[in-house]
């Protein structure tokens, strides 16, 4: 999924093309799932055609186009597979096995194309928004920063990172795993699964560690890494290294319903004290209750429930053990129709 760095690059790209220029025409394709809050996809085109782009902005994983004149402005979210294409230029893609040729136009799964007047008179630049899995969102808003969904988000690590003392208070009052908190968009807007793994690796914090058990040096390290997400452009690969320089293997667990990567030699889970016995969790599977996250639309997996025998069944089993007679099987009652 495109995360804060990818959305920041898209915002910068769109600004370099469109700022100060007029949107001559907008082509759209019908998709009632991606276009939200609109009567039709054509309303999107009608609202922004002919208006001049003042600037483009990002908050979390959302970005929007500020336009001159009265009216609403486009508010965009890439979802899982959304991306921008500029006609005639290679496409910056989050992940792709086969790169699409820039000569193919319009691109597959196109939702809209902006025809923007160029800086040279008589030239037009075409910018398309595509989304293969249809999990992206295209909206119109009068004041994008002051309306949902942006108004419901937490701090943006680049735009509104809280000072250490405030960040520490926000973290330590929670009891969920730190990985789950980082993925909560109402806490920090823009941090996704791979970015959270990288932040925790650089801060040397285990993804399962409970927030309210973090020590001061750990909180300081987390604050430092969260505040600089644009330098964390690579997700955990197959190999990492211990502080000694020896190769370390990446392990995979599930935290908060999401697959999480960590390096056991670097990210150690604190000991658990139970009835005077100390245990260390080293298994590949989390023993914590999965929590839901912003990027996971499916409900979090629930822990397995043990089947408890009823009191009557337990007594019958005891009686059967004494008499040696087998329990009689209950036959289902038949309904008359």
Protein Blocks (a to p, Z undefined) as FASTA:
>chain_A
ZZfklmmmmmmmmmmmmgopacfbacddddfklpghiabfklmmmmmgoiacfbdcdehj
bccdddededddddddekjmgccddehiacddfbdfbdcdfkbccdehiabdcddddfbe
hiacddddddfkopaccdddfblmlpcfklmpccdfklmpccfklmmmmmmmpcbdfklm
mmmmklmghiafklmmmmmmmnopafklcfklccfklmmmmmmmmmmmmlmmbccdfbdc
dfkopacddddddeehiacdddfklmccddddeehiacddfbfbdfbdcdddfklmbdcd
dddddddddfklmmmmmmmmmnopacdddddddddZZ
